[in-house]
Amino acid sequence: MGFIDVLRKLTPQPLLEWNRRRKKRNRNNQLKQQQSSNKAITKEDLIKDLQGIGINKGDILLVHSSLSRIGYLEEGPKTLVDAILEVIGPEGNLLMPTSPNNVFQLNYIRNIPFFDVNETPSMTGKITEYFRTLPGVVRSLSPTEPVSAFGPRAEEFTKDHFGQITPYNQHSPFYKVSENGGKLLYIGVTLSMAGTNLHTLEDAVDFKFPVYYPELFEIEVIDSYHVKHKVKIKVHDPEWSKKRKCDELIPMFIEEGAMQKVKIGQADTLLVDAKKFFEVMVEQYNKHGVTMYTPKGS
């Protein structure tokens, strides 16, 4: 376990929450200063950054993001989304996780009456909530890990997510992005904050840890035509979720050529070859027992 992880475990939860609020206030103050001094980041600035790191026409792109870490955007989330869509072009496909959950999955699933694909908001940031409401965007029917997609293959990437017992298997958008040679962008966030694709390993191999809670949950899902469905789904066991050390895997992915550290706006960003990322996970698990729970192997 790294020093930061040890420190977090020893620090009382109220103090951790206070520190998160303090950091958020500081970021908001910086954004206000940039706004008042007319230092807005434009769509053209972001297009230059995206092209500079190797995002191309026709790319399949799954994007995790933090709006505040990018800097003050001229038109908010629209600036980033418009820039990405212009760079990948009409033949490209943009996906974003739009999970309605920002707590442990077990707490979430026990306290929601239903998931409405049209109305239930994304809790994974302002950019994702803006994106999911755009005309032409399709949202998958997973009650715990829905993904929104735009592009000529949006339906293909999202349609098989419905009715899956786990949201990370070979039918999921997360797996399909890897399978189809897509790219992952972590703009201002890291694997510890948004490492959803790490979970594809758990469903792809005979995973040695019981990371799913033993109870199978049934929940109502309302599709885009307002039709109600009952689906069964597993959720992660919070006791195992607490054991994750996702960011300790970053050096391995960089060394194996699956990940690069880049910059988008003012945000430290991870650019990931999704297929290589998945292959490295499976190889390192089979050879050394490497997981997000055991980043040094076992």
C-alpha positions as CSV (number, residue, x, y, z in Angstrom):
1,M,0.0,0.0,0.0
2,G,1.3,3.4,-1.0
3,F,2.0,6.3,1.4
4,I,-1.1,8.2,0.2
5,D,-3.3,5.2,0.7
6,V,-2.0,4.7,4.2
7,L,-2.5,8.4,5.0
8,R,-6.1,8.3,3.8
9,K,-6.8,5.2,5.9
10,L,-5.4,7.0,9.0
11,T,-7.2,10.3,8.4
12,P,-10.7,10.7,9.9
13,Q,-13.5,10.8,7.3
14,P,-14.7,14.3,8.3
15,L,-11.2,15.7,7.7
16,L,-11.0,14.0,4.3
17,E,-14.3,15.6,3.4
18,W,-13.2,19.0,4.6
19,N,-10.0,18.7,2.5
20,R,-12.0,17.7,-0.6
21,R,-14.3,20.8,-0.1
22,R,-11.2,23.0,0.4
23,K,-9.6,21.8,-2.9
24,K,-12.9,22.3,-4.7
25,R,-13.2,25.9,-3.4
26,N,-9.6,26.6,-4.5
27,R,-10.3,25.3,-8.0
28,N,-13.5,27.3,-8.3
29,N,-11.7,30.5,-7.2
30,Q,-9.0,29.8,-9.8
31,L,-11.7,29.4,-12.5
32,K,-13.3,32.7,-11.4
33,Q,-10.0,34.5,-11.7
34,Q,-9.5,33.0,-15.2
35,Q,-13.0,34.1,-16.2
36,S,-12.5,37.7,-14.9
37,S,-9.1,38.0,-16.7
38,N,-10.5,36.7,-20.0
39,K,-8.3,33.7,-20.0
40,A,-11.0,31.3,-21.3
41,I,-10.0,28.1,-23.0
42,T,-11.6,27.9,-26.4
43,K,-12.8,25.1,-28.6
44,E,-9.9,25.8,-30.9
45,D,-7.4,25.5,-28.0
46,L,-8.8,22.0,-27.1
47,I,-8.8,20.9,-30.8
48,K,-5.1,21.7,-30.9
49,D,-4.5,19.8,-27.7
50,L,-6.5,16.7,-28.8
51,Q,-4.9,16.6,-32.2
52,G,-1.5,17.0,-30.6
53,I,-1.9,13.9,-28.4
54,G,-3.0,11.8,-31.4
55,I,-6.8,11.9,-31.4
56,N,-7.8,11.3,-35.0
57,K,-10.7,11.3,-37.4
58,G,-12.8,8.1,-37.0
59,D,-11.5,7.4,-33.4
60,I,-13.6,5.5,-30.9
61,L,-13.2,7.5,-27.7
62,L,-14.4,6.8,-24.2
63,V,-13.9,9.9,-22.1
64,H,-13.8,10.4,-18.3
65,S,-13.5,14.0,-17.2
66,S,-13.4,16.7,-14.5
67,L,-14.7,20.1,-15.8
68,S,-13.0,22.2,-13.1
69,R,-9.5,20.7,-13.7
70,I,-9.5,21.6,-17.4
71,G,-9.6,25.3,-16.7
72,Y,-12.3,27.9,-17.5
73,L,-13.9,26.8,-20.7
74,E,-15.4,29.4,-22.9
75,E,-18.8,27.7,-23.1
76,G,-18.5,25.2,-20.3
77,P,-19.0,21.5,-21.1
78,K,-20.1,22.4,-24.7
79,T,-16.5,23.6,-25.5
80,L,-15.0,20.2,-24.7
81,V,-17.7,18.1,-26.4
82,D,-17.7,20.2,-29.5
83,A,-13.9,20.0,-29.7
84,I,-13.9,16.2,-29.4
85,L,-16.7,15.8,-32.0
86,E,-14.9,18.0,-34.5
87,V,-11.6,16.2,-34.1
88,I,-13.1,12.6,-34.4
89,G,-15.4,13.8,-37.2
90,P,-18.8,12.3,-38.3
91,E,-17.3,8.8,-38.7
92,G,-16.0,8.8,-35.1
93,N,-17.7,7.7,-31.9
94,L,-17.7,9.4,-28.6
95,L,-18.8,7.6,-25.4
96,M,-19.0,8.8,-21.8
97,P,-19.9,6.9,-18.6
98,T,-23.1,8.4,-17.2
99,S,-23.5,6.5,-14.0
100,P,-26.4,7.7,-11.7
101,N,-24.3,6.7,-8.7
102,N,-21.6,8.5,-6.8
103,V,-21.6,6.3,-3.7
104,F,-20.9,2.6,-3.2
105,Q,-23.0,0.5,-5.6
106,L,-24.6,-1.4,-2.7
107,N,-25.8,1.8,-1.1
108,Y,-27.1,3.1,-4.4
109,I,-29.0,-0.1,-5.4
110,R,-30.7,-0.4,-2.0
111,N,-32.1,3.2,-2.2
112,I,-33.4,3.8,-5.7
113,P,-36.9,2.8,-6.8
114,F,-36.0,2.7,-10.5
115,F,-33.6,3.8,-13.2
116,D,-35.1,5.9,-16.0
117,V,-32.7,6.1,-19.0
118,N,-34.2,9.5,-20.1
119,E,-34.6,11.2,-16.8
120,T,-32.1,9.8,-14.3
121,P,-29.2,12.2,-14.3
122,S,-25.5,11.3,-14.6
123,M,-23.5,11.8,-11.4
124,T,-20.1,11.5,-13.1
125,G,-19.6,15.2,-13.7
126,K,-21.2,18.1,-15.5
127,I,-19.6,17.2,-18.9
128,T,-21.3,13.8,-18.9
129,E,-24.7,15.2,-17.9
130,Y,-24.5,17.8,-20.7
131,F,-23.4,15.1,-23.2
132,R,-26.1,12.6,-22.3
133,T,-28.9,15.1,-23.0
134,L,-27.7,16.1,-26.5
135,P,-29.8,15.2,-29.5
136,G,-28.7,11.9,-31.1
137,V,-27.0,10.6,-28.0
138,V,-27.9,7.0,-27.0
139,R,-27.7,5.8,-23.4
140,S,-27.3,2.2,-22.4
141,L,-29.9,0.5,-20.2
142,S,-27.6,-0.5,-17.3
143,P,-29.0,0.7,-14.0
144,T,-25.6,1.0,-12.3
145,E,-23.1,1.8,-15.1
146,P,-24.9,3.3,-18.1
147,V,-22.8,4.7,-20.9
148,S,-23.9,7.4,-23.4
149,A,-22.7,7.3,-26.9
150,F,-22.8,9.5,-30.1
151,G,-21.8,8.5,-33.6
152,P,-22.6,6.0,-36.3
153,R,-22.0,3.0,-34.0
154,A,-23.6,4.4,-30.9
155,E,-26.4,1.9,-30.9
156,E,-24.0,-1.0,-31.5
157,F,-21.9,0.0,-28.5
158,T,-24.8,0.4,-26.1
159,K,-27.6,-2.0,-27.1
160,D,-26.3,-5.2,-25.4
161,H,-25.8,-3.6,-22.0
162,F,-29.4,-4.1,-21.2
163,G,-30.2,-7.1,-18.9
164,Q,-26.6,-8.0,-18.1
165,I,-26.0,-9.4,-14.6
166,T,-22.7,-7.4,-14.5
167,P,-22.1,-4.2,-16.4
168,Y,-18.5,-4.9,-17.4
169,N,-18.7,-8.1,-19.4
170,Q,-18.1,-8.7,-23.1
171,H,-21.5,-7.2,-23.9
172,S,-20.7,-3.9,-22.2
173,P,-19.6,-0.6,-23.9
174,F,-16.4,-0.7,-21.8
175,Y,-15.4,-4.1,-23.3
176,K,-16.5,-3.2,-26.8
177,V,-14.3,0.0,-26.8
178,S,-11.3,-2.2,-26.1
179,E,-12.4,-4.9,-28.6
180,N,-12.7,-2.3,-31.3
181,G,-9.4,-0.6,-30.8
182,G,-10.7,2.5,-29.1
183,K,-9.0,5.0,-26.8
184,L,-9.7,6.0,-23.3
185,L,-9.2,9.6,-22.1
186,Y,-9.0,10.5,-18.4
187,I,-9.1,14.3,-18.5
188,G,-8.3,15.6,-15.0
189,V,-9.1,12.3,-13.4
190,T,-7.1,9.1,-12.7
191,L,-7.9,5.4,-12.5
192,S,-8.7,5.8,-8.8
193,M,-11.4,8.3,-9.6
194,A,-12.7,6.7,-12.9
195,G,-11.2,3.3,-13.4
196,T,-14.3,1.6,-14.8
197,N,-12.5,-0.3,-17.5
198,L,-10.4,-2.0,-14.9
199,H,-13.5,-4.0,-14.0
200,T,-13.6,-5.7,-17.4
201,L,-10.8,-8.0,-16.1
202,E,-13.1,-9.3,-13.3
203,D,-15.6,-10.7,-15.9
204,A,-13.0,-11.8,-18.4
205,V,-11.1,-14.3,-16.3
206,D,-11.8,-16.7,-13.4
207,F,-11.2,-13.8,-11.0
208,K,-9.8,-14.9,-7.6
209,F,-11.4,-12.3,-5.4
210,P,-15.2,-12.2,-4.4
211,V,-15.6,-8.6,-5.5
212,Y,-19.3,-8.9,-6.1
213,Y,-21.8,-8.7,-3.2
214,P,-23.5,-12.1,-2.8
215,E,-27.0,-10.8,-3.2
216,L,-28.6,-10.5,-6.6
217,F,-30.7,-7.4,-7.0
218,E,-33.8,-6.8,-9.1
219,I,-34.5,-3.2,-10.2
220,E,-37.0,-1.5,-12.6
221,V,-35.5,0.0,-15.7
222,I,-37.5,2.5,-17.8
223,D,-36.3,2.6,-21.4
224,S,-36.4,5.6,-23.8
225,Y,-40.0,4.6,-24.9
226,H,-41.1,4.7,-21.3
227,V,-41.5,0.9,-21.2
228,K,-40.7,-0.6,-17.8
229,H,-38.6,-3.7,-17.4
230,K,-37.4,-5.7,-14.4
231,V,-33.7,-6.6,-14.6
232,K,-31.4,-8.5,-12.2
233,I,-27.9,-7.2,-11.5
234,K,-24.9,-7.7,-9.2
235,V,-23.1,-4.9,-7.5
236,H,-19.6,-4.6,-6.0
237,D,-19.1,-5.4,-2.4
238,P,-18.1,-2.2,-0.6
239,E,-15.6,-4.1,1.6
240,W,-13.7,-5.0,-1.6
241,S,-14.2,-1.6,-3.1
242,K,-12.3,-0.1,-0.2
243,K,-9.3,-2.2,-1.0
244,R,-8.7,-0.8,-4.5
245,K,-5.3,0.8,-5.3
246,C,-6.0,1.7,-8.9
247,D,-3.5,4.4,-9.4
248,E,-0.7,2.1,-8.4
249,L,-1.2,0.3,-11.7
250,I,-0.4,3.4,-13.7
251,P,3.4,2.9,-13.9
252,M,2.8,-0.7,-15.2
253,F,0.4,0.5,-18.0
254,I,2.9,3.2,-19.0
255,E,5.8,0.8,-19.0
256,E,3.8,-1.7,-21.2
257,G,3.0,1.0,-23.7
258,A,-0.8,1.1,-23.0
259,M,-0.9,4.6,-21.4
260,Q,0.6,8.0,-21.8
261,K,0.6,11.1,-19.6
262,V,-0.6,14.1,-21.6
263,K,-2.3,17.5,-21.2
264,I,-5.8,18.7,-22.2
265,G,-6.3,22.4,-21.4
266,Q,-4.8,22.7,-17.9
267,A,-5.8,19.1,-16.9
268,D,-3.3,16.3,-16.4
269,T,-4.7,13.6,-18.7
270,L,-4.2,9.9,-19.3
271,L,-4.4,8.7,-22.9
272,V,-5.0,5.0,-23.1
273,D,-4.9,2.4,-25.9
274,A,-8.0,0.5,-24.7
275,K,-7.1,-2.8,-26.4
276,K,-3.6,-2.8,-25.1
277,F,-4.9,-1.8,-21.7
278,F,-7.1,-4.9,-21.5
279,E,-4.4,-7.2,-22.9
280,V,-1.9,-6.0,-20.3
281,M,-4.5,-6.5,-17.5
282,V,-5.2,-10.1,-18.5
283,E,-1.5,-10.9,-19.1
284,Q,-0.3,-9.5,-15.8
285,Y,-3.2,-11.2,-13.9
286,N,-2.4,-14.6,-15.4
287,K,1.4,-14.2,-14.9
288,H,1.7,-12.4,-11.7
289,G,-1.8,-12.0,-10.1
290,V,-1.8,-8.2,-10.7
291,T,-5.2,-6.5,-10.0
292,M,-6.4,-3.2,-8.7
293,Y,-6.6,-4.9,-5.3
294,T,-3.1,-6.4,-5.6
295,P,-1.1,-4.0,-7.9
296,K,2.2,-5.6,-6.9
297,G,0.9,-9.1,-7.7
298,S,0.3,-12.0,-5.4
